């Protein structure tokens, strides 16, 4: 490799810092998640040693050590794993948007929307129904925080239906 083909010193430094950041992110994961990657034993030990370090300078030096050990590992699958963990799944995003649509329709003042929601979510208890009605009334009058509370209550019900495998009334809003 000629001198021109080699990465610049700045590029090598950026690469080392990226590996160090990746190592720090991996150190925050539970050990069970790391087992699937067959990482070197020294690297796993370095991750375990990082947790109890409280001194800023000692932690910085140990992260540099982890970055150096990361050079022995292919970073691509690790980066893909972290990226997949950090992004919400499509199902979660769909449930979030569904919940927003239910809340918005309820707040617009349509009286039958609550009944339609309750019909689509047959597992709602009488207590939950009363709480939902009270929260909706408070949100319609503009009480502070009531709209957010309504969203949280709806989200809990929609997620519960989704976890049971029920359609959750998505077709009713399409």
N, C-alpha and C positions, 0 to 999 in steps of 0.2 A: 504494500500500500504506500503510495507516494504521499508526500507531505500535503499535497493539494487535495487528496481524497479523504484525508483524516478530518474529522469534525474540529471546528475551532475550539479554543479554550472556553469561550463563552457558551458554546453549544454543549460541551461536556459538562460544564457547571449547571446549566439548565436541566440536563438529563439527570444529573446526580440529585438535584433538588426535587425533581419530579419523583424519583424513586424514593427519596426520603419522605416526601408527603404521602406517597402511596403506602409506605411502611407505617407511618403514623396512623393512617386511616385503618389499616389492617390490624394494628395493635389494639384499636378500640373494639374490635369484633370479639365475640365469644370464641373460645378455643374450639368449640365444636364446628363452627363455620370454617375455621382454617384447616381442619383435618382433611377436607376433601381435596386439597391442593398438593399434598405430599411436599410440603415445604421442608427445607433443611432443618435439622434438629437445632442447630445453632441459632437460626432465625426465630424459631418458635420460642426458644429459651430467651432470646433478646426481647421478644414481645412480652413475655411473662415478667421479665425484670423491669420493664418500663413502667408498669402500673404503680408500684409503690414509690417511685421517685417523685419527690415534691420540689426539690430545688430546681429553679429555672435553668441554671447553667448546666447542671448535671443531666437534666432532661434533654436539653438541646444537644449535648455531646452524645448521649445515648441514642437519640434519633439519628444523628449522623452515622453512628455505628450501624444502626438498622438499615440506613440507606446504603451503606457499603455492602452489607450482607445481601441486600436486595439485588445487587448486580449479578448474583449467581442464579437468579430466578427469572423466568419469562413473565414480564409484567402484564401481558395482554389478557390472559384469562382472569387475573386478579382485578384489573381495571374494569373488565366487563362485568364481573360479579358485583363490584361496588356500584357501578352505574345502574345495574338492574335493581339493586336494593334501594337506591336512593330515589328512583322514579316510581310514582304511584302506578299501580297496574291499571290497565284499561277498565277492568271491572270496577275498581274503586272510583275512577273518574266518572264512569257512567252512573254509578249510584249517587255520587255527589251531585251531578247535574240533574238527575231525576229528583233528588230531594229539593234542590233549588227550585225546580219547576213547580213541585207541589206547594212549597212555601209561597212562591210568588202568586200562584193562582189563588191560594187561600187569602192572601193579604189584599188581593184585588177586590175582595168583597163578595165573591160568588158564594152564596149560601150552600149550594149543593156540593161544593168541592170537598168539604170535610166529610160529608156522607159518602161520596164516591171514594175518597181515600180509605175510609174505614171499611167500606165494602171490599176494596181490593186487598186490604190487610186484615184478614179475619182473625188473626191471633191477638188483636188489640184487646186488652182487658177493659173492664168497665172503669177501673181506676185510671188507667192510661187514657181512656177516652175522655173522662172528665177533665183530667189534667191538660190534655190537648185542647179541649174546648176553652178552658180558662186562659191558657196561654195565647190562643188565637184571638180571643176577645181583647186581651191586654195588648197584643201586638197591633190589632186594628185601631185601638184608641191611641196608639203611639207611645205607650209606656217604654221607658228606657230599658234596653236589653231584652225586651220581650220577643222581638223578631229573631234575635240570635238564639234565644231559648227555644223558640218554636222550631227553628232549624235543627237544633241539637236533638229535640224530642222526635221530630220526623225522621232524622237520620238514623237514630237508634232503632226505630220501628222498621224502616226500610232495610237496614242492614240485617236485622233479625230475620225478616222474611227471606232475604237473599241467602242467608246462611242455612235456612231450612230448605232451600232449593225452590222456593215459590217464585213466580214471575215478579211479584212486587208491584203490580199495577203499572208497569212501564208502558204497556200498550195503550193505556187509558190516556196518556199524555202525548203520545206520538202524533 
